Amino acid sequence: MKWFRNIGLKEDYGANLYARLLKYVRPYWFKLAIGISLAAVISASTGAVAWLVKPALDEIFLKKDLTMLTLLPFAILMVFFIKGVSTYSQSYLMRDVGQKVVKDIRDHLYEHIQTMPLSFFHKNPSAVLMSRITNDVGMLASGSSGVIADLIREAFTLVALIGVMFYRDWKLSLLAFLIFPWALIPMKKIGERLRKLGRKSREKMAEINRVIQEAFTGIKIVKAFGMEEYENQKFKGVNQKLYHLAMKSVKTEEISSPLMEFIGSLGAAAVIWYGGYQVIKGTTTPGTFFSFMTAVMMMYGPIRKLSRINNTIQKTVAAMERVFEILDTPREIVDKEHVYRLKEFKQDIKFQNVWFRYNHHDGMVLRNINLDVKRGELVAFVGVSGVGKSTLCDLIPRFYDVSRGSIKIDGHDLRDIDIKSLRKQIGVVTQETILFNDSVRNNIAYGKPEASFEEIIEAAKLAFAHDFIVKMKEGYDTLIGEKGVRLSGGERQRIAIARALLRNPSILILDEATSDLDSESELMVQRALDNLMRDRTTFVIAHRLSTIRNAHKIVAFHDGEIAEIGKHAELLARNGIYKRLYEAQFGPIHP
């Protein structure tokens, strides 16, 4: 474990990171074992090259042995052939293991992020998460796959060469190794700096991703306001900072090899002086000395490579920190050990003394909410922006858990119900329709991928989407672009309604589903919604109060609390919040 300290890592921290990485390597232990065995062959071959220098000099050049002259060249050819085949095989196997490990980590990371609650995505912008999955895990790919192969091979080679050195002359070996510990000092400092720079570079890359995503997502606004040059300069500023960090890393990384070589040359100079003196005195043969020197010179190659491996490790550790930081984020919304599977919604939904806040540092967003909703009822939530309407709807599918109180479906607390079975009963249609860069068919079938084509068509007809779909060049197989960019707002809404219809949920949440459409589109969407809401329990958040006059209950919110509940006519007669909202849209009501 001292090695972690020597290269600039805290012992327990570095060991912990690599121990966690090893868990992903374990399934591929057989390939790893073969790779380690091949590394032993490579190291033995390298050691054999140094070993053969002695008989080459002493037996051929000094003793003029013709038999050795015949055997040694063949032996050298065989050694290099075995070394070449083993090096290729070991590199391929180790890189295969490394790539599989990275693939598993990326899969695990993506799966883990998918299980996070909505609050996690509010704290972590999508560009940052994309950077963790692509750039940071990609750094693990370039780091781990090469590092595993090189680290094992070069470490084994060092052991073999050191063995040759000590066998040939242990005194010379001790002299050479008096210099080696001094190499660890710059190695440690370089390691610490590279790790810090690596983390900063990863963070800056995440910032670049964020700038790119914001600019491309909002390209219509960028062009409308003529802000292309502003966005260009903003990108160039962040990119320039990334460049400076990259060059700092280059300066730090590139100094390691010259330093190692200089320190190595001190050892080589001392060895040449002492060894040459021993040859002149006749206490050792030229073959022994040059065999030793060959091992020394060959040893500094692996040492130099290991110093570069250390540099790569520091960058990999910075990426590992950011990856495991996400993996260590606990899931806030989880199923209990023994949960109730909701097969069908039959009776009612009860909100009992519900309080909610997004985190412990914020104030309450919802206060003392009490509401009973019977199966089949249409319930409308109204109020100015920010009073808690959408938040209350987000509690129904358990995007968040209540802070106090409870929400019950058919008498079962939501926290006691299996999350998947709960969400299977719920359909959501929002104002900002989320569609995927896929075909119309696959977008409609998103919540029910096993649906037949006939079922998809039927859902599209009920959503009044079939007619415009079949007019497209490729019909239901037409690709609609990112977020459905090739469709109009009304068309996107109707695709989303068809998606909800196909899923056939018992409970619907319509979050301002028609508030951003023109009159003609709203009429078509409203007809589709009427089909969707039929015989279902529906929660509607609407700014256009004309769409909710027939609601069974209209719930008016004020400052996170329910101010009044009733039907349209009842609430108008009370002269409360609902009437003020209604008159703000349609003008004063004259008796």
C-alpha positions as CSV (number, residue, x, y, z in Angstrom):
1,M,0.0,0.0,0.0
2,K,3.0,2.3,0.3
3,W,3.0,2.5,-3.5
4,F,-0.2,4.6,-3.3
5,R,1.6,7.2,-1.1
6,N,4.6,7.2,-3.3
7,I,2.7,8.2,-6.4
8,G,0.7,10.9,-4.7
9,L,-2.4,9.2,-3.4
10,K,-3.6,8.7,0.2
11,E,-3.1,5.1,1.0
12,D,-6.6,4.2,2.1
13,Y,-8.2,6.5,-0.6
14,G,-6.2,5.1,-3.5
15,A,-6.5,1.5,-2.3
16,N,-10.3,2.0,-1.9
17,L,-10.7,3.3,-5.4
18,Y,-8.7,0.5,-7.0
19,A,-10.4,-2.1,-4.8
20,R,-13.7,-0.9,-6.1
21,L,-12.4,-1.0,-9.7
22,L,-11.2,-4.6,-9.0
23,K,-14.8,-5.7,-8.3
24,Y,-15.5,-5.0,-12.0
25,V,-12.4,-6.9,-13.1
26,R,-13.2,-10.0,-11.1
27,P,-15.7,-11.5,-13.6
28,Y,-12.8,-11.6,-16.2
29,W,-10.3,-13.3,-13.8
30,F,-9.5,-16.1,-16.3
31,K,-8.4,-13.7,-19.1
32,L,-6.5,-11.7,-16.5
33,A,-4.7,-14.8,-15.3
34,I,-3.7,-15.7,-18.8
35,G,-2.5,-12.1,-19.3
36,I,-0.4,-12.3,-16.1
37,S,1.1,-15.6,-17.3
38,L,2.0,-14.1,-20.6
39,A,3.5,-11.1,-18.8
40,A,5.8,-13.6,-16.9
41,V,6.9,-15.0,-20.3
42,I,7.6,-11.5,-21.7
43,S,9.6,-10.6,-18.6
44,A,11.6,-13.9,-18.8
45,S,12.3,-13.2,-22.5
46,T,13.5,-9.7,-21.7
47,G,15.7,-11.0,-18.9
48,A,17.0,-13.7,-21.3
49,V,18.2,-11.0,-23.8
50,A,20.3,-9.4,-21.0
51,W,21.5,-12.8,-19.9
52,L,22.7,-13.8,-23.3
53,V,25.1,-10.9,-23.5
54,K,27.6,-12.6,-21.2
55,P,28.0,-15.8,-23.3
56,A,28.0,-13.7,-26.5
57,L,31.0,-11.7,-25.3
58,D,32.9,-14.2,-23.2
59,E,32.3,-17.4,-25.3
60,I,32.3,-16.0,-28.9
61,F,34.5,-12.9,-28.9
62,L,37.0,-13.9,-26.2
63,K,37.1,-17.7,-26.4
64,K,36.3,-17.9,-30.1
65,D,33.7,-20.7,-29.5
66,L,32.2,-21.7,-32.9
67,T,29.4,-23.8,-31.3
68,M,28.2,-20.8,-29.3
69,L,28.4,-18.7,-32.5
70,T,26.0,-21.2,-34.1
71,L,23.6,-21.5,-31.1
72,L,23.4,-17.9,-29.8
73,P,21.9,-16.2,-32.9
74,F,19.2,-18.9,-33.0
75,A,18.5,-18.5,-29.3
76,I,18.2,-14.7,-29.7
77,L,15.7,-15.2,-32.6
78,M,13.6,-17.6,-30.6
79,V,13.6,-15.3,-27.6
80,F,12.4,-12.3,-29.6
81,F,9.8,-14.4,-31.4
82,I,8.3,-15.7,-28.1
83,K,8.5,-12.2,-26.7
84,G,6.7,-10.7,-29.7
85,V,3.8,-13.3,-29.7
86,S,3.4,-13.0,-26.0
87,T,3.4,-9.2,-26.0
88,Y,0.7,-9.1,-28.7
89,S,-1.4,-11.7,-27.0
90,Q,-1.0,-10.1,-23.5
91,S,-1.8,-6.6,-24.8
92,Y,-4.9,-7.8,-26.6
93,L,-6.2,-9.8,-23.6
94,M,-5.6,-7.0,-21.1
95,R,-7.2,-4.4,-23.3
96,D,-10.2,-6.6,-23.8
97,V,-10.5,-6.9,-20.1
98,G,-10.1,-3.1,-19.7
99,Q,-12.7,-2.3,-22.3
100,K,-15.2,-4.8,-20.8
101,V,-14.6,-3.3,-17.3
102,V,-15.3,0.2,-18.7
103,K,-18.4,-1.0,-20.5
104,D,-19.7,-2.6,-17.3
105,I,-19.0,0.6,-15.3
106,R,-20.7,2.8,-18.0
107,D,-23.8,0.4,-17.9
108,H,-23.9,0.5,-14.1
109,L,-23.5,4.3,-14.0
110,Y,-26.3,4.8,-16.5
111,E,-28.6,2.4,-14.7
112,H,-27.9,4.1,-11.4
113,I,-28.6,7.5,-12.8
114,Q,-31.9,6.2,-14.2
115,T,-32.9,5.2,-10.6
116,M,-32.3,8.7,-9.2
117,P,-35.2,10.9,-8.1
118,L,-36.1,14.1,-10.0
119,S,-34.3,16.2,-7.3
120,F,-31.0,14.6,-8.4
121,F,-31.5,15.9,-11.9
122,H,-32.3,19.4,-10.6
123,K,-29.0,19.4,-8.8
124,N,-27.0,17.8,-11.7
125,P,-27.5,19.4,-15.1
126,S,-27.8,16.8,-17.9
127,A,-24.6,18.1,-19.6
128,V,-22.7,17.3,-16.4
129,L,-24.2,13.8,-16.2
130,M,-23.4,13.2,-19.9
131,S,-19.8,14.2,-19.2
132,R,-19.6,11.7,-16.4
133,I,-20.9,8.9,-18.6
134,T,-18.9,9.7,-21.7
135,N,-15.7,11.7,-20.9
136,D,-15.0,10.4,-17.4
137,V,-15.8,6.8,-18.2
138,G,-13.9,7.3,-21.5
139,M,-10.9,8.3,-19.4
140,L,-11.2,5.0,-17.5
141,A,-11.3,3.3,-20.9
142,S,-8.1,4.9,-22.1
143,G,-6.5,4.6,-18.7
144,S,-7.5,1.2,-17.4
145,S,-7.2,-0.9,-20.6
146,G,-3.7,0.2,-21.3
147,V,-2.6,0.5,-17.7
148,I,-3.6,-3.0,-16.9
149,A,-1.5,-4.4,-19.7
150,D,1.5,-2.1,-19.3
151,L,1.6,-2.2,-15.5
152,I,1.7,-6.0,-15.3
153,R,4.1,-6.4,-18.2
154,E,6.6,-3.7,-17.1
155,A,6.5,-4.7,-13.4
156,F,7.3,-8.3,-14.3
157,T,10.0,-7.2,-16.7
158,L,11.6,-5.1,-14.0
159,V,11.6,-8.1,-11.6
160,A,13.3,-10.3,-14.3
161,L,16.0,-7.7,-15.1
162,I,16.7,-7.0,-11.4
163,G,17.1,-10.8,-11.0
164,V,19.7,-10.8,-13.8
165,M,21.5,-7.8,-12.3
166,F,21.8,-9.3,-8.8
167,Y,22.9,-12.7,-10.2
168,R,25.6,-11.1,-12.3
169,D,27.0,-8.8,-9.6
170,W,25.1,-8.0,-6.4
171,K,27.6,-5.2,-5.4
172,L,27.0,-3.3,-8.6
173,S,23.2,-3.9,-8.2
174,L,23.3,-2.3,-4.7
175,L,25.2,0.7,-6.1
176,A,22.6,1.2,-8.8
177,F,19.7,0.9,-6.4
178,L,21.2,3.6,-4.1
179,I,20.0,6.1,-6.7
180,F,16.5,4.6,-7.3
181,P,14.7,5.9,-4.2
182,W,15.4,9.5,-5.3
183,A,13.2,8.9,-8.3
184,L,10.2,8.5,-6.0
185,I,10.3,12.1,-4.8
186,P,9.5,13.8,-8.2
187,M,7.2,10.9,-9.0
188,K,5.1,11.7,-6.0
189,K,4.9,15.4,-6.6
190,I,4.1,14.9,-10.3
191,G,1.4,12.4,-9.3
192,E,-0.3,14.8,-6.9
193,R,-0.3,17.7,-9.4
194,L,-1.6,15.5,-12.3
195,R,-4.5,14.2,-10.2
196,K,-5.6,17.8,-9.3
197,L,-5.2,19.0,-12.9
198,G,-7.1,15.9,-14.2
199,R,-10.1,16.6,-12.0
200,K,-10.1,20.3,-13.0
201,S,-9.9,19.3,-16.7
202,R,-12.9,16.9,-16.3
203,E,-14.9,19.6,-14.6
204,K,-14.1,22.1,-17.4
205,M,-15.0,19.5,-20.0
206,A,-18.4,19.1,-18.3
207,E,-18.8,22.9,-18.5
208,I,-18.1,22.8,-22.2
209,N,-20.8,20.2,-22.6
210,R,-23.2,22.4,-20.7
211,V,-22.4,25.4,-22.9
212,I,-22.8,23.3,-26.1
213,Q,-26.1,21.7,-24.9
214,E,-27.6,25.1,-23.9
215,A,-26.6,26.8,-27.2
216,F,-27.9,24.0,-29.4
217,T,-31.1,23.3,-27.5
218,G,-31.9,27.0,-27.5
219,I,-30.6,27.7,-31.0
220,K,-33.9,29.3,-32.1
221,I,-33.6,31.9,-29.4
222,V,-29.9,32.4,-30.1
223,K,-30.6,33.2,-33.7
224,A,-33.7,35.2,-32.9
225,F,-31.8,37.6,-30.7
226,G,-28.7,37.6,-32.9
227,M,-26.5,36.2,-30.1
228,E,-24.4,33.8,-32.2
229,E,-21.2,35.9,-31.5
230,Y,-22.0,36.0,-27.8
231,E,-22.3,32.2,-27.7
232,N,-19.1,31.8,-29.7
233,Q,-17.2,34.0,-27.3
234,K,-18.7,32.1,-24.3
235,F,-17.6,28.8,-25.8
236,K,-14.1,30.1,-26.7
237,G,-13.7,31.4,-23.1
238,V,-14.4,28.0,-21.6
239,N,-12.4,26.2,-24.3
240,Q,-9.4,28.5,-23.7
241,K,-9.5,27.6,-20.0
242,L,-9.5,23.9,-20.9
243,Y,-6.6,24.5,-23.2
244,H,-4.6,26.1,-20.4
245,L,-5.4,23.2,-18.0
246,A,-4.4,20.7,-20.8
247,M,-1.0,22.4,-21.3
248,K,-0.4,22.5,-17.5
249,S,-0.9,18.7,-17.6
250,V,1.4,18.3,-20.6
251,K,4.2,20.3,-18.9
252,T,3.8,18.3,-15.7
253,E,3.5,15.0,-17.5
254,E,6.4,15.5,-20.0
255,I,8.9,16.5,-17.2
256,S,8.6,13.0,-15.7
257,S,10.6,11.1,-18.4
258,P,13.6,13.5,-18.5
259,L,13.7,13.5,-14.7
260,M,13.6,9.7,-14.6
261,E,16.3,9.5,-17.3
262,F,18.6,12.0,-15.6
263,I,18.3,10.2,-12.2
264,G,18.9,6.9,-14.0
265,S,22.0,8.3,-15.7
266,L,23.5,9.1,-12.3
267,G,23.1,5.4,-11.4
268,A,24.5,4.3,-14.8
269,A,27.5,6.6,-14.5
270,A,28.3,5.2,-11.0
271,V,27.9,1.6,-12.3
272,I,30.1,2.2,-15.3
273,W,32.9,3.7,-13.2
274,Y,32.8,1.0,-10.6
275,G,32.2,-1.9,-13.0
276,G,34.8,-0.7,-15.5
277,Y,37.3,-0.5,-12.6
278,Q,36.5,-4.1,-11.7
279,V,37.1,-5.3,-15.3
280,I,40.4,-3.5,-15.4
281,K,41.4,-5.1,-12.1
282,G,40.4,-8.5,-13.6
283,T,37.9,-9.3,-10.8
284,T,35.1,-9.7,-13.3
285,T,34.8,-10.5,-17.0
286,P,33.7,-8.1,-19.8
287,G,30.8,-10.4,-20.5
288,T,29.6,-10.3,-17.0
289,F,29.9,-6.5,-16.8
290,F,28.2,-5.9,-20.2
291,S,25.4,-8.4,-19.3
292,F,24.9,-6.4,-16.2
293,M,24.9,-3.1,-18.0
294,T,22.5,-4.4,-20.6
295,A,20.1,-5.3,-17.8
296,V,20.5,-1.9,-16.3
297,M,19.9,-0.1,-19.6
298,M,16.9,-2.3,-20.4
299,M,15.5,-1.7,-16.9
300,Y,15.3,2.1,-17.3
301,G,12.8,1.5,-20.2
302,P,10.2,-0.2,-18.0
303,I,10.9,2.4,-15.2
304,R,10.2,5.2,-17.7
305,K,7.0,3.5,-18.9
306,L,5.9,3.0,-15.3
307,S,6.4,6.7,-14.6
308,R,4.1,7.4,-17.6
309,I,1.7,4.8,-16.3
310,N,1.7,6.7,-13.0
311,N,0.7,9.9,-15.0
312,T,-2.1,8.0,-16.6
313,I,-3.2,6.6,-13.2
314,Q,-3.5,10.1,-11.8
315,K,-5.8,11.2,-14.6
316,T,-7.7,7.9,-14.3
317,V,-8.1,8.5,-10.5
318,A,-9.6,12.0,-11.2
319,A,-12.1,10.4,-13.5
320,M,-12.8,7.5,-11.0
321,E,-13.5,10.1,-8.3
322,R,-16.2,11.7,-10.4
323,V,-17.7,8.4,-11.6
324,F,-17.9,6.9,-8.1
325,E,-19.2,10.2,-6.7
326,I,-22.4,9.5,-8.8
327,L,-22.4,5.8,-8.0
328,D,-22.2,6.6,-4.3
329,T,-25.2,9.0,-4.4
330,P,-27.9,7.1,-2.6
331,R,-31.3,6.5,-4.1
332,E,-33.9,8.6,-2.2
333,I,-37.0,6.9,-3.6
334,V,-36.7,3.1,-3.1
335,D,-39.1,0.2,-2.5
336,K,-39.3,-1.2,0.9
337,E,-38.4,-4.8,1.6
338,H,-42.0,-6.0,1.5
339,V,-44.2,-3.9,-0.9
340,Y,-47.7,-4.1,-2.1
341,R,-48.1,-4.6,-5.9
342,L,-50.9,-2.4,-7.2
343,K,-52.6,-4.4,-9.9
344,E,-55.6,-2.1,-10.4
345,F,-56.8,1.2,-9.0
346,K,-60.3,0.6,-7.7
347,Q,-61.6,3.2,-5.2
348,D,-59.9,6.5,-4.3
349,I,-56.8,8.6,-3.7
350,K,-56.5,10.4,-0.4
351,F,-54.1,13.2,0.5
352,Q,-53.9,13.3,4.3
353,N,-52.1,16.2,6.0
354,V,-49.5,16.4,3.2
355,W,-46.5,18.7,3.7
356,F,-43.6,18.8,1.3
357,R,-40.3,20.6,0.8
358,Y,-37.5,19.8,-1.7
359,N,-34.7,19.6,0.8
360,H,-34.1,20.4,4.5
361,H,-32.7,23.8,3.7
362,D,-35.9,25.0,1.9
363,G,-39.2,26.1,3.3
364,M,-42.4,24.0,2.8
365,V,-43.8,24.1,-0.7
366,L,-47.0,22.4,0.3
367,R,-48.8,22.7,3.6
368,N,-51.5,20.6,5.2
369,I,-53.0,19.3,2.0
370,N,-56.2,17.2,2.5
371,L,-58.1,16.0,-0.5
372,D,-60.2,12.9,-1.4
373,V,-60.4,11.9,-5.1
374,K,-62.8,9.1,-6.1
375,R,-62.1,6.8,-9.0
376,G,-63.3,8.4,-12.3
377,E,-63.3,12.0,-11.0
378,L,-61.8,14.9,-12.9
379,V,-59.9,17.1,-10.5
380,A,-58.5,20.5,-11.6
381,F,-55.7,22.3,-9.8
382,V,-55.7,26.1,-10.4
383,G,-53.7,29.0,-9.0
384,V,-50.9,31.4,-9.9
385,S,-47.5,30.0,-10.8
386,G,-45.4,28.6,-7.9
387,V,-48.2,27.7,-5.5
388,G,-47.6,24.0,-5.6
389,K,-49.9,22.6,-8.2
390,S,-47.3,20.7,-10.2
391,T,-45.5,19.7,-7.1
392,L,-48.6,18.0,-5.7
393,C,-49.0,16.1,-9.0
394,D,-45.3,15.0,-8.8
395,L,-46.0,13.3,-5.5
396,I,-48.6,11.0,-7.0
397,P,-46.2,8.9,-9.1
398,R,-43.6,9.2,-6.3
399,F,-41.2,11.4,-8.2
400,Y,-40.8,12.8,-4.6
401,D,-41.8,11.5,-1.2
402,V,-44.0,13.6,1.1
403,S,-42.1,15.3,4.0
404,R,-45.1,14.8,6.3
405,G,-48.5,13.2,6.1
406,S,-49.4,10.5,3.5
407,I,-50.9,9.9,0.1
408,K,-53.0,6.7,-0.1
409,I,-54.3,4.7,-3.1
410,D,-57.1,2.3,-2.2
411,G,-55.9,2.6,1.4
412,H,-52.3,1.8,0.7
413,D,-49.6,4.4,1.4
414,L,-47.7,5.2,-1.7
415,R,-44.4,4.4,0.2
416,D,-45.7,0.8,0.7
417,I,-46.5,0.3,-3.0
418,D,-44.1,-1.2,-5.5
419,I,-42.9,1.8,-7.6
420,K,-43.2,0.1,-11.0
421,S,-46.7,-1.2,-10.3
422,L,-47.7,2.3,-9.1
423,R,-46.4,4.1,-12.2
424,K,-47.9,1.5,-14.5
425,Q,-51.3,2.9,-13.4
426,I,-50.4,6.5,-14.2
427,G,-50.2,8.3,-17.5
428,V,-48.6,11.8,-17.8
429,V,-49.1,14.4,-20.6
430,T,-47.2,17.7,-20.1
431,Q,-47.1,21.0,-21.7
432,E,-43.5,20.5,-22.8
433,T,-44.0,17.3,-24.6
434,I,-41.0,14.9,-24.4
435,L,-40.6,12.8,-27.5
436,F,-37.6,10.9,-28.7
437,N,-35.5,11.0,-31.8
438,D,-37.2,7.8,-33.1
439,S,-40.1,6.8,-35.4
440,V,-43.7,7.9,-34.7
441,R,-44.5,4.2,-34.1
442,N,-41.9,3.8,-31.4
443,N,-42.8,7.0,-29.7
444,I,-46.4,6.0,-29.3
445,A,-45.4,2.5,-28.1
446,Y,-42.8,3.9,-25.7
447,G,-44.7,3.0,-22.6
448,K,-45.9,-0.4,-24.1
449,P,-43.2,-1.7,-26.4
450,E,-44.9,-5.0,-26.9
451,A,-48.0,-3.3,-28.4
452,S,-49.2,-4.5,-31.8
453,F,-49.3,-2.2,-34.8
454,E,-53.1,-2.3,-34.8
455,E,-53.1,-1.1,-31.1
456,I,-50.8,1.7,-32.0
457,I,-53.0,2.8,-34.9
458,E,-56.1,2.6,-32.7
459,A,-54.4,4.8,-30.0
460,A,-53.4,7.3,-32.7
461,K,-57.0,7.5,-34.0
462,L,-58.4,8.2,-30.6
463,A,-55.8,10.9,-30.2
464,F,-56.7,12.4,-33.6
465,A,-53.2,11.8,-34.7
466,H,-53.7,9.1,-37.4
467,D,-54.6,11.4,-40.2
468,F,-51.5,13.6,-40.1
469,I,-49.3,10.6,-39.4
470,V,-50.3,8.8,-42.6
471,K,-49.7,11.9,-44.6
472,M,-46.1,11.8,-43.7
473,K,-43.7,10.3,-46.3
474,E,-42.9,7.2,-44.2
475,G,-46.1,7.2,-42.1
476,Y,-45.7,5.6,-38.7
477,D,-42.0,4.9,-39.5
478,T,-41.2,8.6,-39.9
479,L,-38.4,9.8,-37.7
480,I,-39.5,12.9,-35.9
481,G,-36.2,14.4,-34.8
482,E,-34.9,15.4,-31.4
483,K,-37.8,16.2,-29.1
484,G,-40.1,15.8,-32.1
485,V,-38.7,18.9,-33.7
486,R,-40.2,18.0,-37.1
487,L,-43.8,18.1,-35.7
488,S,-45.9,21.1,-34.7
489,G,-46.8,21.7,-31.1
490,G,-50.3,20.3,-31.5
491,E,-49.0,17.2,-33.4
492,R,-46.5,16.6,-30.6
493,Q,-49.2,16.8,-28.0
494,R,-51.4,14.3,-29.9
495,I,-48.5,11.9,-30.2
496,A,-48.0,12.2,-26.4
497,I,-51.8,11.6,-25.9
498,A,-51.7,8.5,-28.1
499,R,-48.7,7.3,-26.1
500,A,-50.8,7.7,-22.9
501,L,-53.9,6.1,-24.5
502,L,-51.9,3.0,-25.5
503,R,-50.6,2.5,-22.0
504,N,-54.2,2.6,-20.8
505,P,-53.6,4.0,-17.3
506,S,-56.2,4.3,-14.6
507,I,-54.8,7.7,-13.4
508,L,-54.0,10.7,-15.6
509,I,-51.9,13.7,-14.9
510,L,-52.4,16.5,-17.4
511,D,-49.9,19.3,-16.5
512,E,-50.9,22.4,-18.5
513,A,-51.4,20.2,-21.5
514,T,-53.1,22.8,-23.7
515,S,-51.8,26.1,-22.3
516,D,-49.3,26.7,-25.0
517,L,-51.3,25.9,-28.2
518,D,-53.2,28.0,-30.7
519,S,-57.0,27.8,-30.7
520,E,-57.2,25.3,-33.6
521,S,-54.6,23.0,-32.1
522,E,-56.1,23.3,-28.6
523,L,-59.5,22.2,-30.0
524,M,-57.9,19.1,-31.6
525,V,-55.9,18.3,-28.5
526,Q,-58.9,18.9,-26.2
527,R,-60.9,16.4,-28.2
528,A,-58.1,13.9,-27.9
529,L,-57.9,14.6,-24.2
530,D,-61.6,14.0,-23.8
531,N,-61.1,10.5,-25.3
532,L,-58.1,10.0,-23.0
533,M,-59.9,11.1,-19.8
534,R,-63.0,9.1,-20.4
535,D,-63.6,6.7,-17.4
536,R,-60.2,7.6,-15.8
537,T,-59.3,9.5,-12.7
538,T,-57.7,12.7,-14.0
539,F,-55.7,15.5,-12.4
540,V,-55.5,18.6,-14.6
541,I,-53.3,21.6,-14.0
542,A,-54.7,24.3,-16.3
543,H,-54.2,28.0,-16.8
544,R,-57.1,28.2,-19.3
545,L,-60.0,27.8,-17.0
546,S,-62.4,27.2,-19.9
547,T,-61.1,23.6,-20.2
548,I,-62.1,22.7,-16.6
549,R,-65.7,24.0,-16.2
550,N,-67.0,20.4,-16.0
551,A,-64.5,19.2,-13.5
552,H,-65.9,17.2,-10.5
553,K,-63.6,19.2,-8.2
554,I,-61.7,22.4,-8.8
555,V,-59.0,22.9,-6.2
556,A,-57.7,26.5,-5.9
557,F,-54.2,26.9,-4.4
558,H,-52.7,29.8,-2.6
559,D,-49.1,29.9,-1.2
560,G,-48.8,26.1,-1.0
561,E,-52.2,25.5,0.7
562,I,-55.7,24.6,-0.6
563,A,-57.7,27.8,-0.4
564,E,-61.0,26.4,-1.7
565,I,-62.5,23.3,-3.3
566,G,-65.7,23.1,-5.3
567,K,-67.4,23.0,-8.7
568,H,-67.1,25.8,-11.2
569,A,-70.5,27.4,-10.3
570,E,-69.9,27.0,-6.5
571,L,-66.5,28.7,-6.6
572,L,-67.7,31.6,-8.7
573,A,-70.4,32.2,-6.1
574,R,-67.8,32.4,-3.3
575,N,-65.9,35.4,-4.6
576,G,-62.6,33.8,-3.8
577,I,-59.4,33.0,-5.6
578,Y,-61.0,31.0,-8.4
579,K,-63.4,33.8,-9.2
580,R,-60.5,36.3,-9.4
581,L,-58.6,34.0,-11.7
582,Y,-61.6,33.5,-13.9
583,E,-62.4,37.2,-14.2
584,A,-58.7,37.9,-15.0
585,Q,-59.2,35.7,-18.1
586,F,-62.8,36.4,-19.1
587,G,-63.6,39.8,-17.6
588,P,-66.0,40.7,-14.7
589,I,-69.0,38.5,-14.1
590,H,-72.2,40.6,-14.0
591,P,-75.0,39.3,-11.9
